[in-house]
Amino acid sequence: MTQTLNALTIQPTARLPRLRVLVNGTASPAAVSFSVTNNNWYQSDTFEVTFADNADPALSASWWADQQIVQLDVRASLDGGKSWTSLIVGNVDDIQWSPDTHLIRATGRDLSSLLIEAPTKEQFVNQTASQVATTLAGRHGLTPVVTATTAQIGRYFEIDHDHTTLGRGHYTTTEWDLLTFLAKVEGFDCYVSGQSLYFQPPTATSALPYAVAVVLSPSYSANVTSLELQHHKTLARAITVEVRSFTSKTGKTVTATATSGGTGAANKYDDATRTQVYRYIFPNLSQQMAQQRATALLTQLKQHERSLTFSAPGDLTLTPRSVVQLSGTGTAFDQTYYADAVTREMSFDGAFMMQVGAKNRDQRGQVSASGAQS
């Protein structure tokens, strides 16, 4: 490994971590701690910020009690405040005031909450998924960072291609459910960071990795403060995902399968003929769409096969879309993982730390696909 996002060994240098919280665009001296969790897998990022109710006259308990919408921008610095990195921008969902301790705790989500709280039964006629993403971003004042797609969404008709939200026009869903549904169909990632909505392919395994390096002998050492590894044996078996779909327009049924062989060494307790089968039914898919869905579902299942969690001094480079490379254990755990949750915590009376979770399929497994139409 030649280049990584972080140093392979912890350097004995002093850091100057600082926190700053902008409340409705203005920095407040009242913030005393924060915890920010950045997520993957179509989930909102979340925050918890603690304020002293008597440290900022503009943010008294009375002010907090009267507000309807409060937006926070939680930032961190490692150079004593010379430069700042925004960890999350989002609206407060709840506040909790403890008069005896003079503390106010504010919790909330990133700006994906704007789409989560927007119900819709809207139809998008002759539009692609990327066009829908751009439309919904603009509707909420978000900057679209969207990779163009070409296929028009939903059911195919003789003249128009249209999509009734999630193909279920008889009840209301949300704009976020619609958008993440389209992202899954396209095999895209979808998330909000800062004031931008991202709708694009997921991180490639060739991306610059975040290195977790372990030395087991003669004594244990690592560039993280704690490390736990997990292997899910059920998902290590051979897995087949079968997707079936019926198109009312053509009267044809399509079937698509994606299969991954088992990983690891065989022994006398193995049943070579045993395959874990997952079956799904989706309406109005073409053969190509059904195959894409089967492969995507298999990938999602297998990505939970191996996982790692670690804690380390907080940094500002790792994101829930980073690739994590583990090395040094001398086992099958030494492979690439996809980060899916990064929690950073900082307070005036504590350290700046982070906890990270990552997962992936066993890299030795092979994926194959097939399909049929009748």
C-alpha positions, 0 to 999 in steps of 0.5 A: 500500500503506497498511498492512504488517507491517513498515516499508518502510524500515529505520530507523536505530535500535538493537536489543537482540536476545536469545536464551532457550531453555527446557529442559523448561520452565526457562530455561538460561544455556548456550544460545549460538546457535540456528537455527529454520526455520518451514515451510509446506506441511504440514512440521514446523518445525525447530530447531538450538540450541548449548549450552556444556556447562560453562555450566549445572551442571544441563545437563552433558554427562552430563545430555544423554547420559542423557535420553530426552525433552528439550523446548525452547522457543526464544525471541527478544527485540528489546528486551533481554529485556523481552518474548519471542516463542516461535519454536518448541516441540519435542522434541529428536531428536538431540544432538551433543557435541564435548568439544574445543569444549565444545559440545552441538548439539541438533536437533529438530522442533516437536510435529507430531513426536508425530503423525508418530511415531504409527502408525495403522490407525484408522477414524473412523466418522461423523466430519468432518475437523475432528472427527478433528483435534480428537480427534488434538490431544487425544490428544497434549495439544495445544490444537485450533485447528480450523475446523469442517467439515461433510462426513463423510470417506471412502467413502459407504455406505448408512447409515454414512460411514466412513473407513479411514485414507487409504482403505488399510486394509491397511497402517499410516500415521501420524496426521500423514499422515492429518491432512494428507490430510484437510487437503488434501481440505478445502483447509485448512492444517494445522500445529503452533505451540507447544502448539496444532494448527491445522486451518483455511483458509489465509491469504487474499491480503487479509491484511496483507502483509509488504512488500519494497520495491525502488528501482532508480534512480538507485541500487539500495536495498531494505529487505532485505539480499539479494533473488533472484527466479525464474520457472519457465517450464514452469509459466508455460504453460497447465496442466490438472489432470485427476482421475478417480475410480471409486466401487465403490458406485455403479459410476460414474466421475467426471472433473474438470478445472481449467485455468490459462491461460498467462501472459506475452507470446507470441512465435514460439516459443510453441505456442498449442495446447500445454498441460501436462497432469497426471493423477491417479486417486483412489478413491471421490470424489464429483463435488464432491470430485473437482473440489475436488481438481483445483482444489487440485492445480492451485493447488499446481502454479501456486504454484511459478511465481514465487518470491522469496528474501530475507535481512533483519535478523531480526524477530518479525512474519513467519511462513511463513503471511504474505503477502509483497508485492514492489514497485518492480522495475517487472516482473511480479515485483511481486505477492503471494507466500505465505511458505513458509519463514522461518529465523531465526539468532541467536548471542552473537557474531553478528547476528540475521538471517533468510532467507525463501522465498516463492512464488505463481502469476503473478497474471495467470493465470486458473483455470477448472474443469469436470467430468463423471460417467458 
